[in-house]
Amino acid sequence: MVEHTIQGAIIDDSKSEKCDARCGVDWSSKEDMALAKQRIKDRFGDAVRLEYLDLSKLSDSRRASALMSGIRDKGLLFPLLLINGEARISGQFDIRQLLDVIEAEKELSYD
């Protein structure tokens, strides 16, 4: 059986305005990302990779510019969840929603 890899990315901009009531998960937190990665590993094994990208800290300004342009053109919100390069959630989301999107991607793409 061939194991397919799903690439997930949480795109955020630490300089953008945040919810005053501390809404949602702080994806820039190492603890929150570690928990998300552990839950992904527990549920999907090594078939899913997840990374966090802070657009305000990307050293490759071309990549940041391209991402920002696409996000702005589509009217998407931060944080943004990409699965295999496609926007899946725009705006606040939690680990359960992240896992649900990955599950759906696996079912649609690889069954």
C-alpha positions as CSV (number, residue, x, y, z in Angstrom):
1,M,0.0,0.0,0.0
2,V,1.4,3.4,-1.0
3,E,1.3,5.9,1.8
4,H,0.4,9.4,0.6
5,T,1.6,12.5,2.4
6,I,-0.7,15.4,3.1
7,Q,1.0,18.8,3.5
8,G,-0.7,21.2,5.9
9,A,0.3,24.8,6.5
10,I,-1.1,27.3,8.9
11,I,-0.5,30.8,7.5
12,D,-0.6,33.7,9.9
13,D,0.6,37.3,10.2
14,S,1.7,38.1,13.7
15,K,1.5,41.8,12.9
16,S,-2.2,41.6,11.9
17,E,-4.9,42.6,14.3
18,K,-6.0,39.9,16.8
19,C,-9.2,39.2,18.6
20,D,-9.3,41.1,21.9
21,A,-11.0,38.2,23.7
22,R,-8.2,35.8,22.7
23,C,-10.4,33.9,20.3
24,G,-9.2,30.6,18.9
25,V,-5.9,28.8,19.1
26,D,-2.6,30.8,19.2
27,W,-0.9,28.9,16.3
28,S,2.3,30.9,16.9
29,S,2.6,29.2,20.3
30,K,5.1,26.4,20.2
31,E,2.9,24.5,22.7
32,D,-0.2,24.7,20.6
33,M,1.6,23.6,17.5
34,A,3.3,20.8,19.3
35,L,-0.1,19.6,20.6
36,A,-1.6,19.8,17.1
37,K,1.3,17.9,15.6
38,Q,1.0,15.2,18.3
39,R,-2.8,14.8,17.7
40,I,-2.1,14.6,13.9
41,K,0.6,11.9,14.5
42,D,-1.7,10.0,16.9
43,R,-4.5,9.9,14.3
44,F,-2.8,9.8,11.0
45,G,0.7,8.5,11.7
46,D,3.4,10.0,9.5
47,A,1.1,10.6,6.5
48,V,0.5,14.3,7.4
49,R,3.0,17.1,7.8
50,L,2.1,20.4,9.4
51,E,4.0,23.7,9.4
52,Y,3.4,27.2,10.7
53,L,4.3,30.2,8.6
54,D,4.3,33.7,10.0
55,L,4.2,36.0,6.9
56,S,5.7,38.9,8.9
57,K,8.8,36.8,9.6
58,L,9.4,35.0,6.3
59,S,12.9,35.7,5.1
60,D,12.0,35.0,1.5
61,S,10.0,38.1,0.6
62,R,8.9,36.7,-2.7
63,R,7.2,33.8,-1.0
64,A,5.5,36.1,1.5
65,S,4.5,38.5,-1.3
66,A,3.0,35.7,-3.3
67,L,1.1,34.3,-0.4
68,M,-0.2,37.8,0.7
69,S,-1.3,38.6,-2.8
70,G,-3.3,35.4,-3.1
71,I,-4.8,35.8,0.4
72,R,-5.8,39.4,-0.3
73,D,-7.2,38.6,-3.8
74,K,-9.5,35.9,-2.4
75,G,-10.5,37.9,0.7
76,L,-9.2,35.3,3.1
77,L,-8.6,35.8,6.8
78,F,-5.8,34.9,9.2
79,P,-5.1,32.3,10.4
80,L,-5.5,30.4,7.2
81,L,-5.3,26.6,6.9
82,L,-3.9,25.3,3.6
83,I,-4.0,21.6,2.8
84,N,-1.8,20.6,-0.2
85,G,-1.7,24.2,-1.2
86,E,-5.5,24.8,-1.2
87,A,-7.2,27.1,1.3
88,R,-9.5,25.0,3.6
89,I,-10.2,27.2,6.6
90,S,-10.1,31.0,6.6
91,G,-10.2,32.6,10.1
92,Q,-10.1,31.1,13.5
93,F,-10.2,27.3,13.9
94,D,-9.2,24.8,16.5
95,I,-7.4,21.5,16.5
96,R,-10.7,19.5,16.1
97,Q,-11.5,21.4,12.9
98,L,-7.9,20.9,11.7
99,L,-8.2,17.2,12.2
100,D,-11.7,17.1,10.5
101,V,-10.3,18.8,7.4
102,I,-7.4,16.4,7.2
103,E,-9.7,13.4,7.6
104,A,-11.9,14.8,4.8
105,E,-8.9,15.3,2.5
106,K,-7.7,11.8,3.1
107,E,-11.1,10.4,2.3
108,L,-11.6,12.4,-0.8
109,S,-8.1,12.1,-2.2
110,Y,-6.8,8.7,-1.3
111,D,-9.7,6.2,-0.9
